[in-house]
Amino acid sequence: MKTPARLRLLLTLIALLPASLEAADLAPVDAAEFARCLPADAKVERLATGLGFTEGPVWLPREGVLVFSDIPKDQLLRWSPAGGIAGFREPSRNANGNTLDLQGRLLTCEHSGRRVARREADGTLVTVVDRFDGRRLNSPNDIVVKADGTLWFTDPEYGLKTNPATKQREGKEQPGNFVYRHDPATGATTAVVRDFVQPNGLAFSPDEKLLYIADSGTPRHIRVFAVGADGRLDAGRVFCRLDQGGPDGIRVDREGRVWSSSGDGVQVFHPDGRLVGRILLPESAANLCFGGPDGRTLYITARKSLYAVRTSVTGAGR
Ligand code: MG
């Protein structure tokens, strides 16, 4: 083997190695509070790169693997500490957000499938919901499950193709971009929020009395709503605004802080809406989840890569 070829091989191998970013990529704003979120020596690790557009991370505790979406490549992928990256489902109907239901079954928002799908124990896929008011959904984006088993998901129009001449989304049947509550017990689907531009990530507070919903459209903010016993939401209020990019996927930790994807990585907010600090990434983050065997790893899907960082807290809910 000639030297240039060896050099190319070496450079290729280096590029494939997991890369640790510097601890300086943690940027506290409220240092004392941020120190409760992440170990002082926490390092952001790039677990994989070279992907299309990553989204929808969810930790599967039974299997000990992370599942996430590569939307444009029409794949669901899996990652584990021992096995690295492997395929999970393809085609995925351009899967986006994922979560688990109370029985541990994988729920997936599908852009081109225009539905929320559930993976049964035997691996088959069933449609959970694909219509509201007799019309097809736009392109379900992200989903959470409440302790009562109801599914809450957002339905922006990102997955619908734009007609270059009219600039209109093609095939849109809904009169807006709504947030829905679906009760698998009754099959009923209710639009709980109708006034978002592009509803995206969503997460309950630890006691489920609050629901946070990100608007990744022009408002680029997160709103918070009081959740009524009947499953209805109040009018809500703006919880925080992102100063770098817009919020996409969000999570709440067990102590009630809101962790939002952002243009500069991840931004952590105190329950009162103040910025606690940032996890800076070289790529814009689209989503995140707590996981790992002890629940203290934050997995971040950011454009072409998957990142992870150890945390001092675990996530709320499932
Ligand atoms: Mg999203």
Residues whose N, C-alpha, C, O or C-beta is under 5 A from the ligand:
A	BS01	MG	N141 D142 N200 G201 D248 G249 A286
